Every structure is written in C-alpha cells, then in structure tokens.
Amino acid sequence: MAALFSTTAAVGAELKISDAEFVQLRDFIYAQCGIYVADNRKYLLENRLANRLKLLNLKNFGEYYHYLQYDSNRKGELTKLFEVITTNETSFYRNPPQLKVFQENILAEVIAELKKKGDKRLRIWSAGCSTGEEPYTIAIIVAEVLKNELASWDVRITASDLSERVLEAARKGLYNEYTLRTTPKEIVARYFEKDGDNFRVRPELKRLISFGQLNLSDRVALKRVERSQIVFCRNVIIYFDDEMKRKVIGAFYDNLLGGGYLLIGHSESLHNITRSFKPIHYPGAIMYKKEA
C-alpha cells in the first residue's frame, strides 16, 4: 500500500458529502483498517466514493454508510472500499540507497549470523506489498546475495496487503517496462522472462514468496505472521495516526526475532512513535534494529 487517494480519481460532481457523513465514514474507515482520513482530504473521499454510490444506486453518503453497516453484501463492499481508498504507486528497486544498504549490510549480516548458528531459515515480511514489486525486489536481492547457495536455504518472504485486487496482480508477476525502469538491465535479464511487451517473474523467484491479504489493524491476524529476521513496511505508516502507528510498529517489534531489522520509507520516521528500536545510520538510509 503506497499512496492514499490518488488525485486521478473520477469526480462525481453531483454527489456531495456532508460534514456529518464525512465524520461517519472517516471513523468507519479508521475502525476497519486504521487509515486516518484528515479533514483536508474530505473532497478526495467524496470523489473516490462517488462511483461506488452510483454503482450501488445509492442517493447519498449516509445510505452508503448504512450499506457498509447492514447490507448482506457489506463484506464484499468493504473489500471495494479498501481498494478505493488506497492507491498503489510503486516500482522495482524503489529507493536504491536503502536497498543497497539492505543488500550489502543488513542482509549480509543476518545471513552471516544464521550461518554461524548452522541455521538456514530466512524469513522476511513485506507488509503493504502492493502489486508485488517490493517482495520480488527483496527476493532478487536475496538470490543475488546467496547465489549458488540459494537452493540449500529455506527462504520465505511473506507479502501482505489490505487489497485483494493488488495481491491478484502480484501473484501473476507480470510487469511492464515502466515498472522496471530503475532495475539494472542485467537483473531484468536474470530474473524475468519476456512476455510480449511485458516481463514475467521467473518461477524460481516466485517460489520464495507467499502472498496473502492482511489488515494491519487486525491484532490477531498480525500474530499469525511467521516471525521474521527482517520486516519491510515502506510508505504505509504515513497514512496512520500516532496511535495506529504505535500499534503497528509494536506488532512488527513482536514479530521480529532478536537482532532483526525494520525498514520503513525514507520519508517516514519512528521519532515520537517508539524507542524500542535502535536506529542505525547508513549513507542515505536509517535502519531500525531490535536488539537481541
């Protein structure tokens, strides 16, 4: 989940949301998934949901709120609501300086520590994986670091997102040239197969990743995620308020094994959220370590 409320949304000019309806829906969305819609984004919520109201033949946003609460199809509509309020803007090898540190320092350190223990189980969680570019990038980097040893390792990358629609796209593993614009050409040649004008992720890479729907506000579901050495959650927590940030970051802390690392977006910070992690500064990136 990379961005909230793209401004390219279709505008339903004749459908206006009242202040009371906005608060109702805003609070409902927050309760369901932890995403907080600020007052200055009221018009975007209005524009984004206008098409849902039209498709459901509802007259106003109050009726839509009632539908979400009581209609027999409310569960399916909740899935649509999640898709509407999240927009996925991502690419392979996003934020190269951070990924360079991940490859050369973090992953190398974690693998070296596992080897010392004679343990070849590597677990990484990509939370808010969108259409799959991030977990596939992680898988590529793991393959590049382990090289010929990869087959002898038990590697599992858990990739989760709120939206089933983006997960369907991720499972297909089919991408266009623009999505791969920041990916080194030799990497594309090694890990992708040409499929018409597009590029398909090779099966040996796909096997490393398990995609699944997950709501980061669902404490019980979060506890079911296999414990990890590394957690990626980039460009997600900026859409949460401080209380929700603390809950989610706390869940990542609990999930991480001792000595594990949390990677967040370059514009995000754990400042004023938690002191549980030790920030480690590298050129162009800050990594957060759970001390053993």
C-alpha contacts under 8 A as a table, 3 or more apart, distances in Angstrom:
res1	aa1	res2	aa2	distance
1	M	86	T	6.55
1	M	87	T	6.90
1	M	88	N	5.60
1	M	89	E	7.98
1	M	128	G	4.60
1	M	129	C	6.24
1	M	130	S	4.90
1	M	161	D	6.58
1	M	162	L	7.45
1	M	235	N	7.27
1	M	236	V	5.99
2	A	86	T	7.55
2	A	87	T	6.52
2	A	88	N	4.95
2	A	89	E	5.53
2	A	90	T	6.66
2	A	128	G	7.38
2	A	130	S	6.93
2	A	234	R	7.62
2	A	235	N	5.32
2	A	236	V	5.98
3	A	6	S	7.10
3	A	86	T	6.10
3	A	87	T	5.02
3	A	88	N	5.71
3	A	89	E	6.27
3	A	235	N	7.31
3	A	236	V	7.61
4	L	85	I	6.05
4	L	86	T	4.70
4	L	87	T	5.36
4	L	88	N	7.97
4	L	239	Y	7.29
5	F	9	A	7.51
5	F	44	L	6.32
5	F	45	L	7.43
5	F	48	R	7.27
5	F	84	V	7.68
5	F	85	I	5.59
5	F	86	T	5.99
5	F	87	T	6.05
6	S	9	A	6.11
6	S	86	T	7.99
6	S	87	T	6.01
7	T	44	L	7.35
9	A	44	L	7.95
9	A	47	N	6.56
9	A	48	R	5.75
10	A	47	N	6.27
10	A	48	R	6.62
10	A	50	A	7.99
10	A	51	N	7.56
11	V	47	N	4.70
11	V	48	R	7.14
11	V	50	A	7.05
12	G	15	L	5.59
12	G	46	E	7.71
12	G	47	N	5.64
12	G	50	A	5.14
12	G	51	N	6.92
13	A	16	K	7.17
13	A	47	N	7.69
15	L	46	E	7.47
15	L	50	A	6.38
15	L	60	N	6.90
16	K	46	E	6.53
16	K	60	N	7.71
16	K	61	F	7.97
17	I	21	E	6.06
17	I	22	F	6.16
17	I	46	E	5.93
17	I	60	N	7.50
17	I	61	F	6.13
18	S	21	E	5.14
18	S	22	F	6.09
19	D	22	F	5.07
19	D	23	V	6.28
20	A	23	V	5.27
20	A	24	Q	6.21
21	E	24	Q	4.99
21	E	25	L	6.15
21	E	61	F	6.14
21	E	62	G	5.79
21	E	65	Y	7.95
22	F	25	L	5.26
22	F	26	R	5.79
22	F	42	K	6.81
23	V	26	R	4.99
23	V	27	D	5.95
24	Q	27	D	5.42
24	Q	28	F	6.21
24	Q	65	Y	7.40
25	L	28	F	4.90
25	L	29	I	6.07
25	L	65	Y	6.37
26	R	29	I	5.26
26	R	30	Y	6.22
26	R	36	Y	6.99
26	R	37	V	5.96
27	D	30	Y	5.06
27	D	31	A	6.12
27	D	36	Y	7.97
28	F	31	A	5.14
28	F	32	Q	6.20
29	I	32	Q	5.12
29	I	33	C	6.12
29	I	34	G	6.98
29	I	35	I	6.53
29	I	36	Y	7.39
30	Y	33	C	5.55
30	Y	34	G	4.34
30	Y	35	I	5.05
30	Y	36	Y	5.45
30	Y	37	V	7.83
31	A	34	G	5.94
32	Q	217	S	7.28
33	C	215	N	6.11
33	C	216	L	6.71
33	C	217	S	5.31
33	C	218	D	7.80
34	G	216	L	7.41
34	G	217	S	5.62
34	G	240	F	6.17
34	G	241	D	7.93
34	G	244	M	6.11
35	I	239	Y	5.64
35	I	240	F	5.13
35	I	241	D	7.58
36	Y	239	Y	6.23
36	Y	240	F	5.52
36	Y	241	D	6.16
37	V	41	R	6.33
37	V	42	K	7.51
37	V	239	Y	7.90
38	A	41	R	5.46
38	A	42	K	7.17
39	D	42	K	5.51
40	N	43	Y	7.56
41	R	44	L	5.27
41	R	45	L	6.51
42	K	45	L	5.24
42	K	46	E	6.27
43	Y	46	E	4.90
43	Y	47	N	6.09
44	L	47	N	5.02
44	L	48	R	5.87
45	L	48	R	5.17
45	L	49	L	6.08
45	L	85	I	7.52
46	E	49	L	5.55
46	E	50	A	6.08
47	N	50	A	5.38
47	N	51	N	7.88
48	R	51	N	6.95
48	R	84	V	6.37
48	R	85	I	7.14
49	L	52	R	5.22
49	L	53	L	6.50
49	L	81	L	7.89
49	L	84	V	7.12
50	A	53	L	5.26
50	A	54	K	6.39
51	N	54	K	5.01
51	N	55	L	6.12
52	R	55	L	5.16
52	R	56	L	6.16
53	L	56	L	5.18
53	L	57	N	5.90
53	L	58	L	5.02
53	L	59	K	7.09
53	L	60	N	7.17
53	L	61	F	7.43
53	L	64	Y	6.58
54	K	57	N	4.93
54	K	58	L	6.23
54	K	59	K	7.95
55	L	58	L	7.84
58	L	61	F	7.82
58	L	63	E	6.16
58	L	64	Y	6.55
59	K	63	E	6.72
60	N	63	E	5.51
60	N	64	Y	6.63
61	F	64	Y	4.84
61	F	65	Y	6.19
62	G	65	Y	5.12
62	G	66	H	6.31
63	E	66	H	4.99
63	E	67	Y	6.10
64	Y	67	Y	4.90
64	Y	68	L	6.27
65	Y	68	L	5.14
65	Y	69	Q	6.33
66	H	69	Q	5.08
66	H	70	Y	6.01
66	H	71	D	7.49
67	Y	70	Y	5.44
67	Y	71	D	4.88
67	Y	74	R	6.40
68	L	71	D	6.40
68	L	74	R	4.92
68	L	75	K	7.78
68	L	77	E	6.83
68	L	78	L	6.82
69	Q	74	R	6.68
70	Y	74	R	6.69
71	D	74	R	5.15
72	S	75	K	7.70
73	N	76	G	5.61
73	N	77	E	6.38
74	R	77	E	4.95
74	R	78	L	6.03
75	K	78	L	5.14
75	K	79	T	6.72
76	G	79	T	5.28
76	G	80	K	6.61
77	E	80	K	4.90
77	E	81	L	6.09
78	L	81	L	4.90
78	L	82	F	6.28
79	T	82	F	5.21
79	T	83	E	6.43
79	T	163	S	6.90
79	T	164	E	7.47
80	K	83	E	5.07
80	K	84	V	6.17
81	L	84	V	5.05
81	L	85	I	6.25
82	F	85	I	5.44
82	F	86	T	6.30
82	F	162	L	6.92
82	F	163	S	6.16
83	E	86	T	5.52
83	E	87	T	7.37
83	E	163	S	5.67
83	E	165	R	7.17
84	V	87	T	7.32
88	N	130	S	5.98
88	N	131	T	7.31
90	T	94	R	7.15
90	T	130	S	7.57
90	T	131	T	7.86
90	T	133	E	6.84
90	T	134	E	7.92
90	T	179	T	7.54
91	S	94	R	5.70
91	S	133	E	5.61
91	S	134	E	7.39
91	S	179	T	4.85
91	S	180	L	6.47
91	S	181	R	7.81
91	S	182	T	7.70
92	F	133	E	4.97
92	F	134	E	6.30
92	F	136	Y	7.79
92	F	137	T	5.92
92	F	179	T	6.23
92	F	180	L	5.53
92	F	181	R	7.66
92	F	182	T	6.58
92	F	183	T	6.13
93	Y	96	P	5.85
93	Y	99	L	7.13
93	Y	133	E	7.88
93	Y	134	E	7.38
93	Y	137	T	6.07
93	Y	180	L	7.97
93	Y	182	T	6.04
93	Y	183	T	5.78
94	R	99	L	7.81
94	R	134	E	7.70
94	R	182	T	7.30
95	N	98	Q	5.75
95	N	99	L	6.53
95	N	266	H	7.79
96	P	99	L	4.99
96	P	100	K	5.97
97	P	100	K	5.12
97	P	101	V	6.48
97	P	283	P	7.60
97	P	284	G	5.56
97	P	285	A	6.66
98	Q	101	V	5.23
98	Q	102	F	6.19
98	Q	284	G	6.49
98	Q	285	A	5.17
98	Q	286	I	7.90
99	L	102	F	4.77
99	L	103	Q	6.05
100	K	103	Q	5.16
100	K	104	E	5.98
101	V	104	E	5.28
101	V	105	N	5.28
101	V	106	I	6.54
101	V	282	Y	7.17
101	V	285	A	7.28
102	F	105	N	5.69
102	F	106	I	4.77
102	F	107	L	5.69
103	Q	106	I	6.31
103	Q	107	L	5.34
103	Q	108	A	6.50
103	Q	141	I	6.33
103	Q	142	V	7.73
103	Q	145	V	7.21
104	E	107	L	6.68
104	E	108	A	5.81
105	N	108	A	5.33
105	N	109	E	5.93
106	I	109	E	5.20
106	I	110	V	6.19
106	I	261	Y	7.65
107	L	110	V	5.09
107	L	111	I	6.04
107	L	142	V	7.65
107	L	145	V	7.96
108	A	111	I	5.30
108	A	112	A	6.10
108	A	145	V	7.31
109	E	112	A	5.12
109	E	113	E	6.20
110	V	113	E	5.19
110	V	114	L	6.26
110	V	229	Q	7.31
110	V	260	G	7.81
111	I	114	L	5.07
111	I	115	K	6.13
111	I	122	L	7.80
112	A	115	K	5.12
112	A	116	K	6.31
113	E	116	K	5.15
113	E	117	K	6.63
114	L	117	K	5.21
114	L	118	G	6.20
114	L	119	D	4.97
114	L	120	K	6.29
114	L	121	R	7.75
115	K	118	G	4.83
115	K	119	D	5.76
115	K	120	K	6.76
116	K	119	D	7.57
120	K	152	S	7.77
120	K	153	W	5.09
120	K	154	D	5.89
120	K	155	V	7.92
121	R	153	W	6.41
121	R	154	D	4.76
121	R	155	V	5.97
122	L	153	W	7.58
122	L	154	D	6.24
122	L	155	V	4.83
122	L	156	R	6.41
122	L	228	S	7.54
122	L	229	Q	6.92
123	R	155	V	6.12
123	R	156	R	5.17
123	R	157	I	5.91
123	R	158	T	7.65
123	R	226	E	7.72
123	R	227	R	7.09
123	R	228	S	4.66
123	R	229	Q	5.73
123	R	230	I	6.93
124	I	156	R	6.55
124	I	157	I	4.75
124	I	158	T	6.26
124	I	228	S	5.28
124	I	229	Q	6.07
124	I	230	I	4.89
124	I	231	V	5.75
124	I	232	F	7.69
125	W	157	I	5.63
125	W	158	T	4.68
125	W	159	A	6.01
125	W	160	S	7.88
125	W	228	S	6.46
125	W	230	I	6.46
125	W	231	V	4.72
125	W	232	F	6.05
126	S	129	C	5.56
126	S	134	E	7.25
126	S	135	P	6.01
126	S	157	I	7.05
126	S	158	T	6.02
126	S	159	A	4.69
126	S	160	S	6.34
126	S	231	V	6.11
126	S	232	F	4.77
126	S	233	C	6.20
127	A	158	T	7.97
127	A	159	A	6.09
127	A	160	S	5.14
127	A	161	D	6.39
127	A	231	V	7.34
127	A	232	F	6.03
127	A	233	C	4.99
127	A	234	R	7.86
128	G	159	A	7.45
128	G	160	S	5.66
128	G	161	D	4.51
128	G	162	L	7.08
128	G	233	C	6.27
128	G	234	R	7.47
128	G	236	V	6.58
129	C	132	G	5.59
129	C	133	E	7.38
129	C	134	E	6.07
129	C	135	P	6.54
129	C	159	A	5.64
129	C	160	S	5.60
129	C	161	D	5.54
130	S	133	E	7.39
130	S	134	E	7.82
130	S	160	S	7.91
130	S	161	D	6.07
130	S	163	S	7.81
130	S	166	V	5.63
130	S	167	L	6.77
130	S	170	A	7.40
131	T	166	V	4.76
131	T	167	L	5.91
131	T	168	E	7.82
131	T	169	A	5.61
131	T	170	A	4.45
132	G	135	P	5.63
132	G	136	Y	6.11
132	G	159	A	7.78
132	G	166	V	7.90
132	G	167	L	7.27
132	G	169	A	7.53
132	G	170	A	4.35
132	G	171	R	7.48
132	G	173	G	7.26
133	E	136	Y	5.34
133	E	137	T	6.02
133	E	170	A	7.60
134	E	137	T	5.05
134	E	138	I	6.21
135	P	138	I	4.93
135	P	139	A	6.11
135	P	157	I	6.95
135	P	159	A	6.31
135	P	209	I	7.18
136	Y	139	A	4.93
136	Y	140	I	6.17
136	Y	205	L	7.28
136	Y	206	K	7.56
136	Y	209	I	7.74
137	T	140	I	5.07
137	T	141	I	6.29
138	I	141	I	5.13
138	I	142	V	6.18
139	A	142	V	5.08
139	A	143	A	6.14
139	A	157	I	7.44
139	A	205	L	6.36
139	A	208	L	6.73
139	A	209	I	7.60
140	I	143	A	5.07
140	I	144	E	6.11
140	I	187	I	7.99
140	I	191	Y	7.31
140	I	205	L	7.12
141	I	144	E	4.94
141	I	145	V	6.17
142	V	145	V	5.18
142	V	146	L	6.07
143	A	146	L	5.27
143	A	147	K	5.47
143	A	150	L	6.23
144	E	147	K	5.23
146	L	149	E	5.23
146	L	150	L	5.20
147	K	150	L	5.82
148	N	151	A	6.99
149	E	152	S	5.56
149	E	153	W	6.80
150	L	153	W	5.32
151	A	154	D	7.92
155	V	208	L	6.00
156	R	208	L	5.22
156	R	209	I	5.86
156	R	210	S	7.15
157	I	208	L	5.98
157	I	209	I	4.65
157	I	210	S	6.17
158	T	209	I	6.00
158	T	210	S	5.05
158	T	211	F	6.28
158	T	212	G	7.76
158	T	225	V	7.82
159	A	209	I	6.73
159	A	210	S	5.89
159	A	211	F	4.74
159	A	212	G	6.38
160	S	167	L	7.86
160	S	211	F	5.81
160	S	212	G	5.00
160	S	213	Q	5.46
160	S	214	L	5.56
161	D	164	E	7.36
161	D	166	V	7.74
161	D	167	L	6.92
161	D	212	G	6.86
161	D	213	Q	5.24
161	D	214	L	5.42
161	D	215	N	7.07
162	L	213	Q	5.63
162	L	214	L	5.29
162	L	215	N	5.22
162	L	216	L	7.65
163	S	166	V	5.68
163	S	167	L	6.58
163	S	213	Q	6.67
164	E	167	L	4.97
164	E	168	E	6.22
164	E	213	Q	6.12
165	R	168	E	5.27
165	R	169	A	6.71
166	V	169	A	5.14
166	V	170	A	6.19
167	L	170	A	4.83
167	L	171	R	6.13
167	L	211	F	6.69
167	L	212	G	7.06
167	L	213	Q	7.36
168	E	171	R	5.28
168	E	172	K	6.59
169	A	172	K	5.30
169	A	173	G	6.75
169	A	174	L	7.56
170	A	173	G	5.30
170	A	174	L	7.76
170	A	211	F	7.75
171	R	211	F	6.96
173	G	200	R	5.65
173	G	201	V	5.27
173	G	206	K	7.80
174	L	198	N	6.65
174	L	199	F	5.70
174	L	200	R	4.48
174	L	201	V	6.53
175	Y	179	T	6.42
175	Y	180	L	7.52
175	Y	198	N	5.56
175	Y	199	F	5.23
175	Y	200	R	6.36
176	N	179	T	5.61
176	N	180	L	6.85
176	N	197	D	7.00
176	N	198	N	4.62
176	N	199	F	6.11
177	E	180	L	5.18
177	E	181	R	6.23
177	E	197	D	7.78
177	E	198	N	6.49
177	E	199	F	7.35
178	Y	181	R	4.99
179	T	182	T	7.80
180	L	183	T	5.19
180	L	188	V	7.85
183	T	187	I	6.77
183	T	188	V	6.83
184	P	187	I	5.31
184	P	188	V	6.59
185	K	188	V	5.12
185	K	189	A	6.31
186	E	189	A	5.06
186	E	190	R	6.21
187	I	190	R	5.10
187	I	191	Y	6.06
187	I	192	F	7.99
188	V	191	Y	5.52
188	V	192	F	5.39
189	A	192	F	5.91
189	A	193	E	7.43
191	Y	201	V	6.16
191	Y	202	R	5.59
191	Y	205	L	7.30
192	F	199	F	5.79
192	F	200	R	5.25
192	F	201	V	4.62
192	F	202	R	5.29
193	E	199	F	5.55
193	E	200	R	5.07
193	E	201	V	6.46
193	E	202	R	6.35
194	K	197	D	7.25
194	K	198	N	6.07
194	K	199	F	4.66
194	K	200	R	6.27
195	D	198	N	5.05
195	D	199	F	5.36
195	D	200	R	6.24
196	G	199	F	7.71
201	V	205	L	6.82
201	V	206	K	6.86
202	R	205	L	5.61
202	R	206	K	6.60
203	P	206	K	4.94
203	P	207	R	6.24
204	E	207	R	5.43
204	E	208	L	7.31
205	L	208	L	5.67
205	L	209	I	7.54
206	K	209	I	5.60
207	R	210	S	7.75
214	L	218	D	7.78
214	L	221	A	6.98
214	L	222	L	7.68
215	N	218	D	5.45
215	N	221	A	7.51
215	N	222	L	7.98
216	L	219	R	7.35
216	L	222	L	6.79
216	L	248	V	6.54
217	S	244	M	7.61
217	S	247	K	7.94
217	S	248	V	7.25
218	D	221	A	5.43
218	D	222	L	6.27
219	R	222	L	5.11
219	R	223	K	6.41
219	R	251	A	7.72
220	V	223	K	5.32
220	V	224	R	6.79
221	A	224	R	5.25
221	A	225	V	7.10
222	L	225	V	5.65
222	L	251	A	6.78
223	K	226	E	7.94
223	K	251	A	7.56
223	K	255	N	7.33
225	V	255	N	7.42
226	E	255	N	7.34
227	R	255	N	4.84
227	R	256	L	5.73
227	R	257	L	6.39
228	S	231	V	6.71
228	S	255	N	6.20
228	S	256	L	4.97
228	S	257	L	5.90
228	S	260	G	7.32
229	Q	256	L	5.70
229	Q	257	L	5.53
229	Q	258	G	7.80
229	Q	259	G	7.44
229	Q	260	G	4.52
229	Q	261	Y	6.48
230	I	256	L	6.77
230	I	260	G	5.50
230	I	261	Y	4.79
230	I	262	L	5.95
230	I	263	L	7.75
231	V	252	F	7.07
231	V	256	L	7.24
231	V	261	Y	6.30
231	V	262	L	4.84
231	V	263	L	6.20
232	F	262	L	6.02
232	F	263	L	4.82
232	F	264	I	6.21
233	C	236	V	6.32
233	C	237	I	7.68
233	C	262	L	7.55
233	C	263	L	6.16
233	C	264	I	5.06
233	C	265	G	7.14
234	R	237	I	7.60
234	R	263	L	6.78
234	R	264	I	4.29
234	R	265	G	4.06
234	R	266	H	7.80
234	R	268	E	7.99
235	N	238	I	6.33
235	N	264	I	6.83
235	N	265	G	4.85
235	N	266	H	7.97
235	N	267	S	7.64
235	N	268	E	7.07
236	V	239	Y	6.09
236	V	240	F	7.76
236	V	265	G	7.80
237	I	240	F	5.24
237	I	245	K	6.04
237	I	268	E	7.41
238	I	241	D	7.82
238	I	268	E	6.46
240	F	243	E	7.86
240	F	244	M	5.65
240	F	245	K	5.75
241	D	244	M	5.46
241	D	245	K	6.10
242	D	245	K	4.94
242	D	246	R	6.16
242	D	273	I	6.77
243	E	246	R	5.25
243	E	247	K	6.46
244	M	247	K	5.08
244	M	248	V	6.18
245	K	248	V	5.23
245	K	249	I	5.94
245	K	273	I	6.91
246	R	249	I	5.24
246	R	250	G	5.86
246	R	273	I	5.71
246	R	274	T	6.87
247	K	250	G	5.07
247	K	251	A	6.25
248	V	251	A	5.02
248	V	252	F	6.37
249	I	252	F	5.03
249	I	253	Y	6.19
249	I	274	T	7.81
250	G	253	Y	5.00
250	G	254	D	6.25
251	A	254	D	5.10
251	A	255	N	6.13
252	F	255	N	4.97
252	F	256	L	6.14
252	F	262	L	7.60
253	Y	256	L	5.33
253	Y	276	S	7.76
253	Y	277	F	7.93
253	Y	290	K	6.96
254	D	257	L	7.78
256	L	259	G	7.99
256	L	260	G	5.53
256	L	261	Y	7.29
256	L	290	K	7.22
257	L	260	G	5.38
257	L	290	K	7.65
257	L	292	A	7.77
258	G	290	K	5.89
258	G	291	E	5.79
258	G	292	A	3.95
259	G	289	K	6.30
259	G	290	K	5.13
259	G	291	E	4.80
259	G	292	A	4.63
260	G	289	K	5.78
260	G	290	K	5.32
260	G	291	E	7.31
260	G	292	A	7.93
261	Y	287	M	6.75
261	Y	288	Y	5.53
261	Y	289	K	4.52
261	Y	290	K	6.16
262	L	287	M	6.43
262	L	288	Y	5.06
262	L	289	K	6.35
262	L	290	K	7.90
263	L	286	I	7.88
263	L	287	M	5.77
263	L	288	Y	6.52
264	I	268	E	6.39
264	I	269	S	7.56
264	I	287	M	7.92
265	G	268	E	5.13
265	G	269	S	7.92
266	H	269	S	7.86
266	H	285	A	7.06
266	H	286	I	8.00
270	L	273	I	5.04
270	L	274	T	5.98
270	L	275	R	7.83
271	H	274	T	6.71
271	H	275	R	7.84
272	N	275	R	7.92
274	T	277	F	7.19
275	R	278	K	7.28
276	S	290	K	7.15
277	F	288	Y	5.48
277	F	289	K	5.27
277	F	290	K	5.15
277	F	291	E	7.22
278	K	288	Y	5.46
278	K	289	K	5.03
278	K	290	K	6.52
278	K	291	E	7.10
279	P	286	I	6.35
279	P	287	M	5.71
279	P	288	Y	4.53
279	P	289	K	6.36
280	I	286	I	5.61
280	I	287	M	5.14
280	I	288	Y	6.09
280	I	289	K	7.18
281	H	285	A	6.31
281	H	286	I	4.66
281	H	287	M	6.53
282	Y	285	A	5.20
282	Y	286	I	5.92
282	Y	287	M	7.68
